[in-house]
Amino acid sequence: MSLNKELLEILACPKCRQPVEPVDNERGLKCAQCKVVYPVRDEIPVMLVEEAVPAELWEQGQRSVK
């Protein structure tokens, strides 16, 4: 899986507007400010606050908030 570099340059956290960075082999995009990870599903970043997973839970293997 490879996210488009140009897309990564313009994506920002929808909550705080800070840049996000790929984590977990590009399976998520992490906001260091909010300490959350937005999942990437089928190579599409899901940049919804409701879908954000706390970074601590993401690192433990939880990939969704449901």
PyMOL Python script that loads the backbone (N, CA, C, O; Angstrom):
from pymol import cmd

cmd.read_pdbstr("""\
ATOM      1  N   MET A   1       0.857  -1.173   0.000  1.00  0.00           N
ATOM      2  CA  MET A   1       0.000   0.000   0.000  1.00  0.00           C
ATOM      3  C   MET A   1       0.899   1.231   0.000  1.00  0.00           C
ATOM      4  O   MET A   1       1.892   1.292   0.725  1.00  0.00           O
ATOM      5  N   SER A   2       0.546   2.181  -0.800  1.00  0.00           N
ATOM      6  CA  SER A   2       1.336   3.398  -0.854  1.00  0.00           C
ATOM      7  C   SER A   2       0.414   4.591  -1.069  1.00  0.00           C
ATOM      8  O   SER A   2      -0.254   4.710  -2.096  1.00  0.00           O
ATOM      9  N   LEU A   3       0.397   5.455  -0.089  1.00  0.00           N
ATOM     10  CA  LEU A   3      -0.415   6.659  -0.204  1.00  0.00           C
ATOM     11  C   LEU A   3       0.317   7.686  -1.058  1.00  0.00           C
ATOM     12  O   LEU A   3       1.542   7.791  -0.999  1.00  0.00           O
ATOM     13  N   ASN A   4      -0.412   8.417  -1.824  1.00  0.00           N
ATOM     14  CA  ASN A   4       0.128   9.448  -2.686  1.00  0.00           C
ATOM     15  C   ASN A   4       0.838  10.511  -1.845  1.00  0.00           C
ATOM     16  O   ASN A   4       0.257  11.059  -0.909  1.00  0.00           O
ATOM     17  N   LYS A   5       2.095  10.798  -2.183  1.00  0.00           N
ATOM     18  CA  LYS A   5       2.881  11.771  -1.412  1.00  0.00           C
ATOM     19  C   LYS A   5       2.264  13.163  -1.442  1.00  0.00           C
ATOM     20  O   LYS A   5       2.292  13.879  -0.440  1.00  0.00           O
ATOM     21  N   GLU A   6       1.711  13.547  -2.579  1.00  0.00           N
ATOM     22  CA  GLU A   6       1.072  14.866  -2.671  1.00  0.00           C
ATOM     23  C   GLU A   6      -0.150  14.949  -1.763  1.00  0.00           C
ATOM     24  O   GLU A   6      -0.412  15.985  -1.153  1.00  0.00           O
ATOM     25  N   LEU A   7      -0.889  13.856  -1.680  1.00  0.00           N
ATOM     26  CA  LEU A   7      -2.048  13.813  -0.793  1.00  0.00           C
ATOM     27  C   LEU A   7      -1.599  13.946   0.660  1.00  0.00           C
ATOM     28  O   LEU A   7      -2.200  14.694   1.431  1.00  0.00           O
ATOM     29  N   LEU A   8      -0.544  13.221   1.033  1.00  0.00           N
ATOM     30  CA  LEU A   8      -0.042  13.287   2.403  1.00  0.00           C
ATOM     31  C   LEU A   8       0.395  14.701   2.785  1.00  0.00           C
ATOM     32  O   LEU A   8       0.266  15.102   3.941  1.00  0.00           O
ATOM     33  N   GLU A   9       0.904  15.443   1.826  1.00  0.00           N
ATOM     34  CA  GLU A   9       1.359  16.808   2.104  1.00  0.00           C
ATOM     35  C   GLU A   9       0.207  17.756   2.432  1.00  0.00           C
ATOM     36  O   GLU A   9       0.399  18.733   3.156  1.00  0.00           O
ATOM     37  N   ILE A  10      -0.984  17.479   1.908  1.00  0.00           N
ATOM     38  CA  ILE A  10      -2.104  18.400   2.152  1.00  0.00           C
ATOM     39  C   ILE A  10      -3.067  17.920   3.235  1.00  0.00           C
ATOM     40  O   ILE A  10      -3.863  18.708   3.746  1.00  0.00           O
ATOM     41  N   LEU A  11      -3.001  16.636   3.591  1.00  0.00           N
ATOM     42  CA  LEU A  11      -3.908  16.135   4.628  1.00  0.00           C
ATOM     43  C   LEU A  11      -3.552  16.728   5.984  1.00  0.00           C
ATOM     44  O   LEU A  11      -2.380  16.910   6.314  1.00  0.00           O
ATOM     45  N   ALA A  12      -4.579  17.022   6.754  1.00  0.00           N
ATOM     46  CA  ALA A  12      -4.396  17.563   8.100  1.00  0.00           C
ATOM     47  C   ALA A  12      -5.458  16.966   9.011  1.00  0.00           C
ATOM     48  O   ALA A  12      -6.513  16.521   8.559  1.00  0.00           O
ATOM     49  N   CYS A  13      -5.160  16.967  10.282  1.00  0.00           N
ATOM     50  CA  CYS A  13      -6.118  16.494  11.278  1.00  0.00           C
ATOM     51  C   CYS A  13      -7.367  17.380  11.206  1.00  0.00           C
ATOM     52  O   CYS A  13      -7.252  18.605  11.252  1.00  0.00           O
ATOM     53  N   PRO A  14      -8.549  16.782  11.094  1.00  0.00           N
ATOM     54  CA  PRO A  14      -9.763  17.593  11.005  1.00  0.00           C
ATOM     55  C   PRO A  14     -10.111  18.321  12.309  1.00  0.00           C
ATOM     56  O   PRO A  14     -10.895  19.271  12.310  1.00  0.00           O
ATOM     57  N   LYS A  15      -9.527  17.869  13.401  1.00  0.00           N
ATOM     58  CA  LYS A  15      -9.831  18.493  14.689  1.00  0.00           C
ATOM     59  C   LYS A  15      -8.941  19.710  14.968  1.00  0.00           C
ATOM     60  O   LYS A  15      -9.435  20.769  15.355  1.00  0.00           O
ATOM     61  N   CYS A  16      -7.622  19.551  14.767  1.00  0.00           N
ATOM     62  CA  CYS A  16      -6.702  20.636  15.133  1.00  0.00           C
ATOM     63  C   CYS A  16      -5.981  21.260  13.934  1.00  0.00           C
ATOM     64  O   CYS A  16      -5.275  22.257  14.083  1.00  0.00           O
ATOM     65  N   ARG A  17      -6.156  20.682  12.765  1.00  0.00           N
ATOM     66  CA  ARG A  17      -5.567  21.175  11.510  1.00  0.00           C
ATOM     67  C   ARG A  17      -4.046  21.018  11.426  1.00  0.00           C
ATOM     68  O   ARG A  17      -3.407  21.639  10.577  1.00  0.00           O
ATOM     69  N   GLN A  18      -3.466  20.197  12.294  1.00  0.00           N
ATOM     70  CA  GLN A  18      -2.032  19.924  12.229  1.00  0.00           C
ATOM     71  C   GLN A  18      -1.767  18.811  11.208  1.00  0.00           C
ATOM     72  O   GLN A  18      -2.664  18.025  10.905  1.00  0.00           O
ATOM     73  N   PRO A  19      -0.536  18.743  10.678  1.00  0.00           N
ATOM     74  CA  PRO A  19      -0.213  17.678   9.719  1.00  0.00           C
ATOM     75  C   PRO A  19      -0.330  16.294  10.358  1.00  0.00           C
ATOM     76  O   PRO A  19      -0.189  16.141  11.571  1.00  0.00           O
ATOM     77  N   VAL A  20      -0.586  15.302   9.525  1.00  0.00           N
ATOM     78  CA  VAL A  20      -0.626  13.909   9.973  1.00  0.00           C
ATOM     79  C   VAL A  20       0.510  13.161   9.300  1.00  0.00           C
ATOM     80  O   VAL A  20       0.987  13.558   8.236  1.00  0.00           O
ATOM     81  N   GLU A  21       0.941  12.070   9.932  1.00  0.00           N
ATOM     82  CA  GLU A  21       2.031  11.276   9.363  1.00  0.00           C
ATOM     83  C   GLU A  21       1.636   9.804   9.322  1.00  0.00           C
ATOM     84  O   GLU A  21       0.928   9.323  10.208  1.00  0.00           O
ATOM     85  N   PRO A  22       2.089   9.092   8.300  1.00  0.00           N
ATOM     86  CA  PRO A  22       1.739   7.674   8.178  1.00  0.00           C
ATOM     87  C   PRO A  22       2.352   6.854   9.314  1.00  0.00           C
ATOM     88  O   PRO A  22       3.481   7.099   9.739  1.00  0.00           O
ATOM     89  N   VAL A  23       1.587   5.881   9.791  1.00  0.00           N
ATOM     90  CA  VAL A  23       2.065   4.938  10.804  1.00  0.00           C
ATOM     91  C   VAL A  23       1.607   3.535  10.424  1.00  0.00           C
ATOM     92  O   VAL A  23       0.712   3.363   9.597  1.00  0.00           O
ATOM     93  N   ASP A  24       2.231   2.541  11.038  1.00  0.00           N
ATOM     94  CA  ASP A  24       1.812   1.145  10.878  1.00  0.00           C
ATOM     95  C   ASP A  24       1.746   0.752   9.398  1.00  0.00           C
ATOM     96  O   ASP A  24       0.731   0.247   8.916  1.00  0.00           O
ATOM     97  N   ASN A  25       2.862   0.998   8.687  1.00  0.00           N
ATOM     98  CA  ASN A  25       2.938   0.640   7.266  1.00  0.00           C
ATOM     99  C   ASN A  25       1.814   1.284   6.455  1.00  0.00           C
ATOM    100  O   ASN A  25       1.229   0.656   5.573  1.00  0.00           O
ATOM    101  N   GLU A  26       1.524   2.540   6.768  1.00  0.00           N
ATOM    102  CA  GLU A  26       0.499   3.345   6.091  1.00  0.00           C
ATOM    103  C   GLU A  26      -0.929   2.823   6.289  1.00  0.00           C
ATOM    104  O   GLU A  26      -1.804   3.068   5.459  1.00  0.00           O
ATOM    105  N   ARG A  27      -1.154   2.109   7.380  1.00  0.00           N
ATOM    106  CA  ARG A  27      -2.523   1.670   7.704  1.00  0.00           C
ATOM    107  C   ARG A  27      -3.267   2.732   8.500  1.00  0.00           C
ATOM    108  O   ARG A  27      -4.466   2.610   8.750  1.00  0.00           O
ATOM    109  N   GLY A  28      -2.546   3.774   8.894  1.00  0.00           N
ATOM    110  CA  GLY A  28      -3.155   4.860   9.643  1.00  0.00           C
ATOM    111  C   GLY A  28      -2.377   6.144   9.460  1.00  0.00           C
ATOM    112  O   GLY A  28      -1.230   6.133   9.014  1.00  0.00           O
ATOM    113  N   LEU A  29      -3.012   7.252   9.810  1.00  0.00           N
ATOM    114  CA  LEU A  29      -2.377   8.567   9.769  1.00  0.00           C
ATOM    115  C   LEU A  29      -2.488   9.175  11.160  1.00  0.00           C
ATOM    116  O   LEU A  29      -3.589   9.379  11.671  1.00  0.00           O
ATOM    117  N   LYS A  30      -1.357   9.458  11.762  1.00  0.00           N
ATOM    118  CA  LYS A  30      -1.323   9.910  13.151  1.00  0.00           C
ATOM    119  C   LYS A  30      -1.192  11.421  13.256  1.00  0.00           C
ATOM    120  O   LYS A  30      -0.406  12.055  12.552  1.00  0.00           O
ATOM    121  N   CYS A  31      -1.994  11.975  14.163  1.00  0.00           N
ATOM    122  CA  CYS A  31      -1.868  13.379  14.539  1.00  0.00           C
ATOM    123  C   CYS A  31      -1.138  13.407  15.883  1.00  0.00           C
ATOM    124  O   CYS A  31      -1.671  12.957  16.898  1.00  0.00           O
ATOM    125  N   ALA A  32       0.077  13.935  15.877  1.00  0.00           N
ATOM    126  CA  ALA A  32       0.865  13.989  17.107  1.00  0.00           C
ATOM    127  C   ALA A  32       0.248  14.944  18.128  1.00  0.00           C
ATOM    128  O   ALA A  32       0.356  14.715  19.333  1.00  0.00           O
ATOM    129  N   GLN A  33      -0.390  16.001  17.661  1.00  0.00           N
ATOM    130  CA  GLN A  33      -1.009  16.991  18.545  1.00  0.00           C
ATOM    131  C   GLN A  33      -2.179  16.378  19.333  1.00  0.00           C
ATOM    132  O   GLN A  33      -2.247  16.516  20.554  1.00  0.00           O
ATOM    133  N   CYS A  34      -3.083  15.712  18.638  1.00  0.00           N
ATOM    134  CA  CYS A  34      -4.282  15.139  19.269  1.00  0.00           C
ATOM    135  C   CYS A  34      -4.050  13.732  19.814  1.00  0.00           C
ATOM    136  O   CYS A  34      -4.866  13.212  20.576  1.00  0.00           O
ATOM    137  N   LYS A  35      -2.935  13.120  19.422  1.00  0.00           N
ATOM    138  CA  LYS A  35      -2.600  11.758  19.843  1.00  0.00           C
ATOM    139  C   LYS A  35      -3.670  10.753  19.414  1.00  0.00           C
ATOM    140  O   LYS A  35      -4.111   9.910  20.195  1.00  0.00           O
ATOM    141  N   VAL A  36      -4.074  10.874  18.137  1.00  0.00           N
ATOM    142  CA  VAL A  36      -5.031   9.936  17.555  1.00  0.00           C
ATOM    143  C   VAL A  36      -4.509   9.468  16.198  1.00  0.00           C
ATOM    144  O   VAL A  36      -3.645  10.096  15.586  1.00  0.00           O
ATOM    145  N   VAL A  37      -5.066   8.338  15.751  1.00  0.00           N
ATOM    146  CA  VAL A  37      -4.726   7.797  14.438  1.00  0.00           C
ATOM    147  C   VAL A  37      -6.008   7.670  13.633  1.00  0.00           C
ATOM    148  O   VAL A  37      -7.005   7.125  14.106  1.00  0.00           O
ATOM    149  N   TYR A  38      -5.964   8.178  12.421  1.00  0.00           N
ATOM    150  CA  TYR A  38      -7.087   8.044  11.492  1.00  0.00           C
ATOM    151  C   TYR A  38      -6.809   6.832  10.612  1.00  0.00           C
ATOM    152  O   TYR A  38      -5.740   6.751  10.006  1.00  0.00           O
ATOM    153  N   PRO A  39      -7.741   5.892  10.528  1.00  0.00           N
ATOM    154  CA  PRO A  39      -7.487   4.678   9.750  1.00  0.00           C
ATOM    155  C   PRO A  39      -7.447   4.949   8.249  1.00  0.00           C
ATOM    156  O   PRO A  39      -8.051   5.899   7.751  1.00  0.00           O
ATOM    157  N   VAL A  40      -6.725   4.093   7.551  1.00  0.00           N
ATOM    158  CA  VAL A  40      -6.709   4.099   6.087  1.00  0.00           C
ATOM    159  C   VAL A  40      -7.360   2.791   5.667  1.00  0.00           C
ATOM    160  O   VAL A  40      -6.863   1.712   5.990  1.00  0.00           O
ATOM    161  N   ARG A  41      -8.463   2.887   4.951  1.00  0.00           N
ATOM    162  CA  ARG A  41      -9.204   1.696   4.513  1.00  0.00           C
ATOM    163  C   ARG A  41      -9.221   1.645   2.990  1.00  0.00           C
ATOM    164  O   ARG A  41      -9.630   2.603   2.335  1.00  0.00           O
ATOM    165  N   ASP A  42      -8.781   0.537   2.439  1.00  0.00           N
ATOM    166  CA  ASP A  42      -8.717   0.382   0.978  1.00  0.00           C
ATOM    167  C   ASP A  42      -7.965   1.544   0.340  1.00  0.00           C
ATOM    168  O   ASP A  42      -8.374   2.069  -0.695  1.00  0.00           O
ATOM    169  N   GLU A  43      -6.862   1.938   0.971  1.00  0.00           N
ATOM    170  CA  GLU A  43      -5.992   3.022   0.513  1.00  0.00           C
ATOM    171  C   GLU A  43      -6.660   4.400   0.541  1.00  0.00           C
ATOM    172  O   GLU A  43      -6.195   5.334  -0.113  1.00  0.00           O
ATOM    173  N   ILE A  44      -7.752   4.521   1.302  1.00  0.00           N
ATOM    174  CA  ILE A  44      -8.463   5.799   1.428  1.00  0.00           C
ATOM    175  C   ILE A  44      -8.403   6.253   2.890  1.00  0.00           C
ATOM    176  O   ILE A  44      -8.931   5.570   3.767  1.00  0.00           O
ATOM    177  N   PRO A  45      -7.764   7.402   3.164  1.00  0.00           N
ATOM    178  CA  PRO A  45      -7.732   7.907   4.535  1.00  0.00           C
ATOM    179  C   PRO A  45      -9.137   8.295   5.008  1.00  0.00           C
ATOM    180  O   PRO A  45      -9.861   9.008   4.314  1.00  0.00           O
ATOM    181  N   VAL A  46      -9.503   7.820   6.182  1.00  0.00           N
ATOM    182  CA  VAL A  46     -10.807   8.146   6.768  1.00  0.00           C
ATOM    183  C   VAL A  46     -10.562   9.264   7.787  1.00  0.00           C
ATOM    184  O   VAL A  46     -10.280   9.008   8.958  1.00  0.00           O
ATOM    185  N   MET A  47     -10.675  10.489   7.321  1.00  0.00           N
ATOM    186  CA  MET A  47     -10.336  11.654   8.130  1.00  0.00           C
ATOM    187  C   MET A  47     -11.572  12.226   8.823  1.00  0.00           C
ATOM    188  O   MET A  47     -11.920  13.393   8.637  1.00  0.00           O
ATOM    189  N   LEU A  48     -12.219  11.400   9.613  1.00  0.00           N
ATOM    190  CA  LEU A  48     -13.394  11.812  10.378  1.00  0.00           C
ATOM    191  C   LEU A  48     -13.060  11.733  11.861  1.00  0.00           C
ATOM    192  O   LEU A  48     -12.524  10.725  12.322  1.00  0.00           O
ATOM    193  N   VAL A  49     -13.369  12.774  12.606  1.00  0.00           N
ATOM    194  CA  VAL A  49     -13.083  12.796  14.039  1.00  0.00           C
ATOM    195  C   VAL A  49     -13.708  11.587  14.728  1.00  0.00           C
ATOM    196  O   VAL A  49     -13.118  11.012  15.642  1.00  0.00           O
ATOM    197  N   GLU A  50     -14.910  11.204  14.283  1.00  0.00           N
ATOM    198  CA  GLU A  50     -15.618  10.073  14.900  1.00  0.00           C
ATOM    199  C   GLU A  50     -14.897   8.740  14.679  1.00  0.00           C
ATOM    200  O   GLU A  50     -15.119   7.794  15.435  1.00  0.00           O
ATOM    201  N   GLU A  51     -14.053   8.650  13.675  1.00  0.00           N
ATOM    202  CA  GLU A  51     -13.343   7.413  13.345  1.00  0.00           C
ATOM    203  C   GLU A  51     -11.935   7.360  13.940  1.00  0.00           C
ATOM    204  O   GLU A  51     -11.266   6.331  13.848  1.00  0.00           O
ATOM    205  N   ALA A  52     -11.485   8.444  14.540  1.00  0.00           N
ATOM    206  CA  ALA A  52     -10.133   8.499  15.096  1.00  0.00           C
ATOM    207  C   ALA A  52      -9.993   7.527  16.263  1.00  0.00           C
ATOM    208  O   ALA A  52     -10.880   7.409  17.109  1.00  0.00           O
ATOM    209  N   VAL A  53      -8.864   6.838  16.287  1.00  0.00           N
ATOM    210  CA  VAL A  53      -8.558   5.884  17.356  1.00  0.00           C
ATOM    211  C   VAL A  53      -7.444   6.497  18.206  1.00  0.00           C
ATOM    212  O   VAL A  53      -6.440   6.950  17.657  1.00  0.00           O
ATOM    213  N   PRO A  54      -7.597   6.520  19.528  1.00  0.00           N
ATOM    214  CA  PRO A  54      -6.502   7.019  20.356  1.00  0.00           C
ATOM    215  C   PRO A  54      -5.204   6.275  20.016  1.00  0.00           C
ATOM    216  O   PRO A  54      -5.202   5.051  19.885  1.00  0.00           O
ATOM    217  N   ALA A  55      -4.110   7.016  19.875  1.00  0.00           N
ATOM    218  CA  ALA A  55      -2.835   6.426  19.460  1.00  0.00           C
ATOM    219  C   ALA A  55      -2.424   5.272  20.366  1.00  0.00           C
ATOM    220  O   ALA A  55      -1.875   4.277  19.892  1.00  0.00           O
ATOM    221  N   GLU A  56      -2.680   5.395  21.643  1.00  0.00           N
ATOM    222  CA  GLU A  56      -2.320   4.337  22.590  1.00  0.00           C
ATOM    223  C   GLU A  56      -3.050   3.034  22.261  1.00  0.00           C
ATOM    224  O   GLU A  56      -2.450   1.960  22.299  1.00  0.00           O
ATOM    225  N   LEU A  57      -4.339   3.127  21.940  1.00  0.00           N
ATOM    226  CA  LEU A  57      -5.104   1.930  21.576  1.00  0.00           C
ATOM    227  C   LEU A  57      -4.656   1.383  20.225  1.00  0.00           C
ATOM    228  O   LEU A  57      -4.591   0.168  20.035  1.00  0.00           O
ATOM    229  N   TRP A  58      -4.348   2.276  19.290  1.00  0.00           N
ATOM    230  CA  TRP A  58      -3.866   1.847  17.965  1.00  0.00           C
ATOM    231  C   TRP A  58      -2.599   1.005  18.121  1.00  0.00           C
ATOM    232  O   TRP A  58      -2.458  -0.047  17.496  1.00  0.00           O
ATOM    233  N   GLU A  59      -1.686   1.482  18.962  1.00  0.00           N
ATOM    234  CA  GLU A  59      -0.424   0.777  19.179  1.00  0.00           C
ATOM    235  C   GLU A  59      -0.637  -0.578  19.837  1.00  0.00           C
ATOM    236  O   GLU A  59       0.209  -1.464  19.716  1.00  0.00           O
ATOM    237  N   GLN A  60      -1.758  -0.751  20.533  1.00  0.00           N
ATOM    238  CA  GLN A  60      -2.085  -2.033  21.156  1.00  0.00           C
ATOM    239  C   GLN A  60      -2.821  -2.960  20.195  1.00  0.00           C
ATOM    240  O   GLN A  60      -3.151  -4.090  20.553  1.00  0.00           O
ATOM    241  N   GLY A  61      -3.079  -2.489  18.979  1.00  0.00           N
ATOM    242  CA  GLY A  61      -3.710  -3.334  17.973  1.00  0.00           C
ATOM    243  C   GLY A  61      -5.159  -3.027  17.676  1.00  0.00           C
ATOM    244  O   GLY A  61      -5.742  -3.639  16.781  1.00  0.00           O
ATOM    245  N   GLN A  62      -5.762  -2.096  18.400  1.00  0.00           N
ATOM    246  CA  GLN A  62      -7.159  -1.733  18.133  1.00  0.00           C
ATOM    247  C   GLN A  62      -7.193  -0.773  16.955  1.00  0.00           C
ATOM    248  O   GLN A  62      -6.602   0.305  17.012  1.00  0.00           O
ATOM    249  N   ARG A  63      -7.887  -1.160  15.882  1.00  0.00           N
ATOM    250  CA  ARG A  63      -7.871  -0.378  14.653  1.00  0.00           C
ATOM    251  C   ARG A  63      -9.162   0.376  14.381  1.00  0.00           C
ATOM    252  O   ARG A  63      -9.285   1.033  13.347  1.00  0.00           O
ATOM    253  N   SER A  64     -10.125   0.293  15.289  1.00  0.00           N
ATOM    254  CA  SER A  64     -11.356   1.067  15.116  1.00  0.00           C
ATOM    255  C   SER A  64     -11.917   1.412  16.484  1.00  0.00           C
ATOM    256  O   SER A  64     -11.548   0.813  17.494  1.00  0.00           O
ATOM    257  N   VAL A  65     -12.813   2.383  16.499  1.00  0.00           N
ATOM    258  CA  VAL A  65     -13.415   2.819  17.754  1.00  0.00           C
ATOM    259  C   VAL A  65     -14.677   2.037  18.067  1.00  0.00           C
ATOM    260  O   VAL A  65     -15.274   2.222  19.128  1.00  0.00           O
ATOM    261  N   LYS A  66     -15.085   1.177  17.172  1.00  0.00           N
ATOM    262  CA  LYS A  66     -16.320   0.406  17.346  1.00  0.00           C
ATOM    263  C   LYS A  66     -16.067  -0.876  18.082  1.00  0.00           C
ATOM    264  O   LYS A  66     -16.997  -1.648  18.316  1.00  0.00           O
TER     265      LYS A  66
END
""", "prot")
cmd.dss("prot")
cmd.show_as("cartoon", "prot")
cmd.util.cbc("prot")
cmd.orient("prot")
